[in-house]
Amino acid sequence: MKYLLKNETTNALVTCKGYKTAEQMLKMMQNEFPSAGWLSCKKIPRDCHACQYCGNIAEGTFEDLLCKECKETFGHSLYSEL
């Protein structure tokens, strides 16, 4: 499973074998890395990925594809077009 962790300044993609809820992963990462200040965690659904620009969840497995919000903001579909 893949998870997207966020703190005030950083997004991090974490892969974990086995199933954990987003809440379980957040608690685990907060305990293991308290200085990182992780604030939230989202499980990335199958057939999705983290947007390379903003870190939000984007549709599809093609990692150059931007999320819906970034597509609307920039008028482009691909990160490589920015």
C-alpha angles and dihedrals in degrees: 000000000000124000133190114219123192136190128172094288110012142060119203131189114215128187120203129182112232128021124298128163117243088252092053092049092048092051091047093050092044089053095045096042108024094162091060091071096215109196105177143012132197127189109233108229121232112275092026135095141191115274109247092220106047105005096239119137113276129194120254135020097266099107096203089065115104124225120259094262094051092046089055093045098048102027090231131105100207132061089219089062093063 
